[in-house]
């Protein structure tokens, strides 16, 4: 990662942490916050990379939630609710880890989604 060699500022860390912890904003804010940061900070490799990781993770969780919700209408989705809860818990835990890495000024890559992240 190209930003490892220079000093990361407090503002950069704060924006990266906000992107990862946007889960706690509630509503659709958990996708909007990393998207806004991702768009506005394209010139900052540290913030951009953290926002991109968070955005992909949050969008994937949103898509999984919508799919399970739609399947609940067919009564099939109720069987997937525990899987969705486990997935959400995993993403929240990895977001907390990512926030700590951002606080330390270090890069972080969410597990299992790197192929999608690399395409963006």
Order of alpha helices (4+ residues) and beta strands (2+ residues): alpha-alpha-alpha-alpha-alpha
